[in-house]
Amino acid sequence: MINGKPLIAGIQQIGIGNANVHDTWRWYRQHFNFDVPIFDEKAEAALMLPYTGGEPRERHAILALNMRGGGGLEIWQYTCRTPQAPDFQPLLGDLGIYILKIKSSDVPATFSFLKSKNVNLLGEVNQNPAGQAHFYLSDPFGNLVEVVEGNDWFSNSSGSMGGVYGCTVGVSDMARSIEFYKNMLGYDVVVFDEKKPFDDLKILPGGEQVFQRALLRHSEPRRGPFSRLFGSNEIELLQVHGRRPRKIFENRFWGDLGYIHICFDVVGMDAMREKCKLLGHPFTVDSGNFDMGEAAGHFSYIEDPDGTLIEFVEAHKVPLIKKIGWYLNLKKRPHGKSLPNWMIKALGFGRVRD
């Protein structure tokens, strides 16, 4: 928090509801190098009652990072019930998080690597309206992923793949959603905002429709302890025309199969609470301080104008080198200042190798 205003350090993670947390993490380790776990914990989700049928639910969650830079993945599985798939085929433009964006420093090389691994690639490498090289794929669990050209990196380690770069969200009112993501989350740069059929989307389910499509970025650098690791990011919004979109998570719980939330790392949760209330999107979940053993902090949720869940996490304690019991108390760090690179890189000592 600076001058009473909350800070956003970047996209910390995007949550993936899945049926087997170990199989899902293994696949993303082996194909996208999300191989550094921040926590790996079985526990009860007791505070998400508005989104879990009014009851606490047992779950197993793993937060994993790619140390080249970008956000992480929170791989999330119910252990008390069978996670449910949608009872319809979600189509591009349906409401919610539809596509995960992962960044690459060499998109053709990433494409070739994944092709050699027999990944279900959808089409070939092409360009989006911003001129970025990109391509789409489906993971083995039915989730759509876009690999897109990125240009900011935390480390120069080998390989072309990075972490989470953002996501594509289906919306019902483009103007309203652009204002929300600008005012709430700082996405004040509209890279493009076009309405037409898009050739690069036609390979996706429902992608032959007319869409209004906008790509949003932030002009201000993100600030916070892990901002150098998370880097810059983008949100793509899609409004479908010619049909009425459905909510991807209608009649289902948060944590069921698919992309369950986008999580931002913040500094100043109390100030964020006031900001969200002032902008008409009050917290729907507010944890207060929590301690998961390996990590501690404060989390909250809001909804975007179409009900897509957005999480805020203010980290108070994170494990740097768990093997020797080195945990970092972030409450004692200067607000808005990034941790030294060497300290962030210490997270890599926990890397899981296959």
Order of alpha helices (4+ residues) and beta strands (2+ residues): beta-alpha-beta-beta-beta-beta-alpha-beta-beta-beta-beta-alpha-beta-beta-alpha-beta-beta-alpha-beta-beta-beta-beta-alpha
